[in-house]
């Protein structure tokens, strides 16, 4: 196992622990989804630069999906 593989496994485990704890405690604005919605003004249509922030999120997600699905051609 390479160092990078180990680092990604540790990162995924840390994410699972953090997200799992956030899902169990039922507070607002604690999960990754809730943070992304806040950072990219998904629910706040009147936020400054909200349309640009949402477009940036959409383009980033489209690139990531294409990147994964094409084996890195995109």
DSSP file (Angstrom, degrees, kcal/mol; ACC not computed):
  #  RESIDUE AA STRUCTURE BP1 BP2  ACC     N-H-->O    O-->H-N    N-H-->O    O-->H-N    TCO  KAPPA ALPHA  PHI   PSI    X-CA   Y-CA   Z-CA
    1    1 A X              0   0    0      0, 0.0     2,-0.1     0, 0.0     0, 0.0   0.000 360.0 360.0 360.0 129.1    0.0    0.0    0.0
    2    2 A X     >  -     0   0    0      1,-0.1     4,-2.2     4,-0.0     5,-0.2  -0.314 360.0-109.9 -78.4 165.8    1.4    3.4   -1.0
    3    3 A X  H  > S+     0   0    0      1,-0.2     4,-2.5     2,-0.2     5,-0.1   0.863 119.5  52.7 -62.0 -37.1    1.5    6.4    1.2
    4    4 A X  H  > S+     0   0    0      2,-0.2     4,-2.8     1,-0.2     5,-0.2   0.911 107.4  50.9 -66.9 -41.8   -1.1    8.1   -0.9
    5    5 A X  H  > S+     0   0    0      1,-0.2     4,-2.2     2,-0.2    -2,-0.2   0.927 112.7  46.6 -60.9 -44.1   -3.4    5.1   -0.6
    6    6 A X  H  X S+     0   0    0     -4,-2.2     4,-2.5     2,-0.2    -2,-0.2   0.915 111.6  51.3 -62.8 -43.8   -3.0    5.2    3.1
    7    7 A X  H  X S+     0   0    0     -4,-2.5     4,-2.5     1,-0.2    -2,-0.2   0.910 111.1  47.4 -61.9 -43.0   -3.6    8.9    3.3
    8    8 A X  H  X S+     0   0    0     -4,-2.8     4,-2.7     2,-0.2    -1,-0.2   0.892 111.2  51.5 -66.2 -38.3   -6.8    8.7    1.2
    9    9 A X  H  X S+     0   0    0     -4,-2.2     4,-2.2    -5,-0.2    -2,-0.2   0.909 111.7  46.8 -63.3 -42.0   -8.0    5.9    3.4
   10   10 A X  H  X S+     0   0    0     -4,-2.5     4,-2.6     2,-0.2    -2,-0.2   0.911 111.8  51.4 -65.0 -42.2   -7.4    7.9    6.5
   11   11 A X  H  X S+     0   0    0     -4,-2.5     4,-2.5     1,-0.2    -2,-0.2   0.925 111.3  47.3 -60.5 -45.6   -9.1   11.0    5.0
   12   12 A X  H  X S+     0   0    0     -4,-2.7     4,-2.5     2,-0.2    -1,-0.2   0.892 111.9  50.2 -64.2 -39.7  -12.1    8.9    4.1
   13   13 A X  H  X S+     0   0    0     -4,-2.2     4,-2.2     2,-0.2    -2,-0.2   0.915 110.8  49.3 -64.5 -42.6  -12.2    7.4    7.6
   14   14 A X  H  X S+     0   0    0     -4,-2.6     4,-2.7     1,-0.2     5,-0.2   0.916 111.0  50.3 -62.4 -43.0  -12.0   10.9    9.1
   15   15 A X  H  X S+     0   0    0     -4,-2.5     4,-3.1     1,-0.2     5,-0.4   0.928 109.5  51.0 -59.8 -45.2  -14.8   12.1    6.9
   16   16 A X  H  X S+     0   0    0     -4,-2.5     4,-2.2     1,-0.2    -2,-0.2   0.898 112.3  46.5 -61.1 -41.2  -17.0    9.1    7.9
   17   17 A X  H  X S+     0   0    0     -4,-2.2     4,-2.3     2,-0.2    -2,-0.2   0.943 116.2  44.0 -66.1 -48.0  -16.4    9.8   11.6
   18   18 A X  H  X S+     0   0    0     -4,-2.7     4,-2.2     2,-0.2    -2,-0.2   0.939 118.2  43.1 -64.1 -48.4  -17.1   13.6   11.2
   19   19 A X  H  X S+     0   0    0     -4,-3.1     4,-2.5    -5,-0.2    -1,-0.2   0.893 113.0  53.1 -67.2 -39.7  -20.2   13.2    9.0
   20   20 A X  H  X S+     0   0    0     -4,-2.2     4,-1.7    -5,-0.4    -1,-0.2   0.918 110.6  46.9 -60.6 -44.2  -21.5   10.3   11.1
   21   21 A X  H  X S+     0   0    0     -4,-2.3     4,-1.6     1,-0.2    -2,-0.2   0.916 112.5  50.4 -63.0 -43.4  -21.3   12.4   14.3
   22   22 A X  H  X S+     0   0    0     -4,-2.2     4,-0.6     1,-0.2     5,-0.4   0.876 109.6  50.7 -63.7 -38.1  -22.9   15.3   12.5
   23   23 A X  H  < S+     0   0    0     -4,-2.5     3,-0.3     1,-0.2    -1,-0.2   0.845 111.2  49.1 -68.9 -33.0  -25.8   13.2   11.3
   24   24 A X  H  < S+     0   0    0     -4,-1.7    -1,-0.2     1,-0.2    -2,-0.2   0.806 104.2  56.2 -77.7 -29.6  -26.4   11.8   14.7
   25   25 A X  H  < S-     0   0    0     -4,-1.6    -1,-0.2    -5,-0.1    -2,-0.2   0.605  88.4-145.2 -86.9  -8.2  -26.6   15.0   16.7
   26   26 A X     <  +     0   0    0     -4,-0.6     2,-0.2    -3,-0.3    -3,-0.1   0.680  45.5 143.9  58.7  22.2  -29.3   16.7   14.6
   27   27 A X    >   -     0   0    0     -5,-0.4     3,-0.5     1,-0.1     4,-0.2  -0.569  53.7-104.9 -84.7 158.3  -28.0   20.2   14.9
   28   28 A X  T 3  S+     0   0    0      1,-0.2    -1,-0.1    -2,-0.2     0, 0.0  -0.512  95.1  16.7 -80.7 151.5  -28.3   22.6   11.9
   29   29 A X  T 3  S+     0   0    0     -2,-0.2    -1,-0.2     1,-0.1    -7,-0.0   0.855  92.2 107.0  59.4  42.3  -25.3   23.4    9.7
   30   30 A X    <   +     0   0    0     -3,-0.5    -8,-0.1    -8,-0.1    -7,-0.1   0.625  55.4  78.2-120.0 -21.3  -23.1   20.6   10.8
   31   31 A X  S  > S-     0   0    0     -4,-0.2     4,-1.9    -9,-0.2     5,-0.2  -0.417  86.0-113.0 -85.2 165.2  -23.1   18.1    7.9
   32   32 A X  H  > S+     0   0    0      1,-0.2     4,-2.8     2,-0.2     5,-0.2   0.914 117.3  54.0 -61.9 -42.5  -21.0   18.6    4.7
   33   33 A X  H  > S+     0   0    0      1,-0.2     4,-2.7     2,-0.2    -1,-0.2   0.931 108.2  48.8 -58.3 -46.3  -24.2   19.0    2.6
   34   34 A X  H  > S+     0   0    0      1,-0.2     4,-1.7     2,-0.2    -1,-0.2   0.868 112.0  49.2 -63.9 -36.1  -25.4   21.8    4.9
   35   35 A X  H  X S+     0   0    0     -4,-1.9     4,-3.3     2,-0.2     5,-0.2   0.924 111.2  48.7 -67.9 -43.5  -22.0   23.5    4.7
   36   36 A X  H  X S+     0   0    0     -4,-2.8     4,-2.5     1,-0.2     6,-0.2   0.921 110.0  52.1 -62.0 -43.1  -21.9   23.3    0.9
   37   37 A X  H  <>S+     0   0    0     -4,-2.7     5,-2.5    -5,-0.2     6,-0.6   0.887 114.8  43.3 -60.0 -38.3  -25.5   24.7    0.7
   38   38 A X  H ><5S+     0   0    0     -4,-1.7     3,-1.2     3,-0.2    -2,-0.2   0.943 113.9  48.6 -72.4 -48.6  -24.4   27.6    2.9
   39   39 A X  H 3<5S+     0   0    0     -4,-3.3    -2,-0.2     1,-0.3    -3,-0.2   0.864 119.8  38.3 -59.9 -37.6  -21.0   28.2    1.1
   40   40 A X  T 3<5S-     0   0    0     -4,-2.5    -1,-0.3    -5,-0.2    -2,-0.2   0.205 107.9-121.1-103.4  14.8  -22.6   28.2   -2.3
   41   41 A X  T < 5 +     0   0    0     -3,-1.2    -3,-0.2    12,-0.1     6,-0.2   0.856  56.0 154.5  52.8  43.5  -25.9   30.0   -1.4
   42   42 A X  S   <S+     0   0    0     -5,-2.5    -4,-0.1    -6,-0.2    -1,-0.1   0.904  77.2  27.7 -68.8 -41.0  -28.1   27.1   -2.5
   43   43 A X  S    S+     0   0    0     -6,-0.6     2,-0.9     1,-0.2    -1,-0.2   0.617 111.4  71.1 -96.6 -14.1  -30.9   28.0   -0.2
   44   44 A X    >   +     0   0    0     -7,-0.3     3,-1.7     1,-0.2    -1,-0.2  -0.778  55.4 176.8-106.9  88.4  -30.3   31.7    0.1
   45   45 A X  T 3  S+     0   0    0     -2,-0.9     6,-0.2     1,-0.3    -1,-0.2   0.690  79.1  55.1 -66.1 -18.7  -31.3   33.1   -3.3
   46   46 A X  T 3  S+     0   0    0     -3,-0.1    -1,-0.3     4,-0.1     3,-0.1   0.381  79.4 124.6 -96.0   4.2  -30.7   36.7   -2.2
   47   47 A X  S X  S-     0   0    0     -3,-1.7     3,-2.1    -6,-0.2     4,-0.3  -0.276  76.1 -90.1 -64.6 148.1  -27.1   36.1   -1.0
   48   48 A X  T 3  S-     0   0    0      1,-0.3    -1,-0.1     2,-0.1     5,-0.1  -0.376 111.9  -1.6 -58.7 132.3  -24.3   38.3   -2.5
   49   49 A X  T 3> S+     0   0    0     -3,-0.1     4,-2.7    -2,-0.1    -1,-0.3   0.730  90.3 146.9  58.3  24.6  -23.0   36.6   -5.7
   50   50 A X  H <>  +     0   0    0     -3,-2.1     4,-2.6     1,-0.2     5,-0.2   0.893  67.3  49.9 -58.6 -43.9  -25.4   33.7   -5.1
   51   51 A X  H  > S+     0   0    0     -4,-0.3     4,-2.2     1,-0.2    -1,-0.2   0.910 113.2  46.5 -64.0 -42.0  -26.0   33.0   -8.7
   52   52 A X  H  > S+     0   0    0      2,-0.2     4,-2.4     1,-0.2    -2,-0.2   0.901 112.2  51.0 -64.9 -41.8  -22.2   33.0   -9.4
   53   53 A X  H  X S+     0   0    0     -4,-2.7     4,-2.0     2,-0.2    -2,-0.2   0.911 111.8  46.5 -63.8 -42.8  -21.6   30.8   -6.4
   54   54 A X  H  X S+     0   0    0     -4,-2.6     4,-2.6     2,-0.2    -1,-0.2   0.887 111.8  51.2 -67.1 -38.6  -24.2   28.2   -7.5
   55   55 A X  H  X S+     0   0    0     -4,-2.2     4,-2.6    -5,-0.2     5,-0.2   0.895 108.7  52.0 -64.4 -39.4  -22.9   28.2  -11.0
   56   56 A X  H  X S+     0   0    0     -4,-2.4     4,-2.4     2,-0.2    -2,-0.2   0.915 110.4  48.2 -62.2 -43.5  -19.4   27.6   -9.7
   57   57 A X  H  X S+     0   0    0     -4,-2.0     4,-2.6     2,-0.2     5,-0.2   0.936 112.1  49.3 -61.6 -47.0  -20.7   24.6   -7.7
   58   58 A X  H  X S+     0   0    0     -4,-2.6     4,-2.3     1,-0.2    -2,-0.2   0.911 113.0  46.3 -61.5 -43.4  -22.6   23.2  -10.7
   59   59 A X  H  X S+     0   0    0     -4,-2.6     4,-2.5     2,-0.2    -1,-0.2   0.903 112.9  50.0 -66.5 -40.6  -19.6   23.5  -13.0
   60   60 A X  H  X S+     0   0    0     -4,-2.4     4,-2.5    -5,-0.2    -2,-0.2   0.906 112.5  46.3 -64.3 -41.9  -17.3   22.0  -10.4
   61   61 A X  H  X S+     0   0    0     -4,-2.6     4,-2.6     2,-0.2     5,-0.2   0.887 112.2  51.3 -68.1 -38.5  -19.6   19.0   -9.8
   62   62 A X  H  X S+     0   0    0     -4,-2.3     4,-2.4    -5,-0.2    -2,-0.2   0.920 111.9  47.0 -64.2 -43.0  -20.0   18.5  -13.6
   63   63 A X  H  X S+     0   0    0     -4,-2.5     4,-3.0     2,-0.2    -2,-0.2   0.938 112.4  49.8 -63.1 -45.6  -16.3   18.5  -14.0
   64   64 A X  H  X S+     0   0    0     -4,-2.5     4,-2.5     2,-0.2     5,-0.2   0.918 111.7  47.6 -61.5 -44.3  -15.8   16.1  -11.1
   65   65 A X  H  X S+     0   0    0     -4,-2.6     4,-2.8     1,-0.2    -1,-0.2   0.939 114.9  46.1 -61.3 -46.6  -18.4   13.7  -12.5
   66   66 A X  H  X S+     0   0    0     -4,-2.4     4,-1.7    -5,-0.2     6,-0.3   0.895 111.3  52.9 -62.2 -40.5  -16.9   13.8  -15.9
   67   67 A X  H  <>S+     0   0    0     -4,-3.0     5,-2.1     7,-0.2     4,-0.4   0.926 114.5  41.0 -60.7 -47.7  -13.4   13.4  -14.5
   68   68 A X  H ><5S+     0   0    0     -4,-2.5     3,-0.8     1,-0.2    -2,-0.2   0.914 116.3  48.9 -67.9 -42.8  -14.4   10.2  -12.6
   69   69 A X  H 3<5S+     0   0    0     -4,-2.8    -1,-0.2     1,-0.2    -2,-0.2   0.702 114.4  44.0 -75.4 -19.8  -16.6    8.8  -15.4
   70   70 A X  T 3<5S-     0   0    0     -4,-1.7     3,-0.4    -5,-0.2    -1,-0.2   0.362 111.6-112.4-104.8   5.4  -14.0    9.2  -18.2
   71   71 A X  T < 5S-     0   0    0     -3,-0.8    -3,-0.2    -4,-0.4    -4,-0.1   0.806  80.1 -45.3  70.1  27.9  -11.0    8.0  -16.2
   72   72 A X  S   <S+     0   0    0     -5,-2.1    -1,-0.2    -6,-0.3    -5,-0.1   0.540 102.9 123.3  95.4   7.1   -9.4   11.4  -16.2
   73   73 A X              0   0    0     -3,-0.4    -6,-0.1    -6,-0.3    -2,-0.1   0.773 360.0 360.0 -70.9 -23.6   -9.9   12.4  -19.8
   74   74 A X              0   0    0     -8,-0.3    -1,-0.2    -7,-0.2    -7,-0.2   0.369 360.0 360.0-103.4 360.0  -11.7   15.5  -18.6
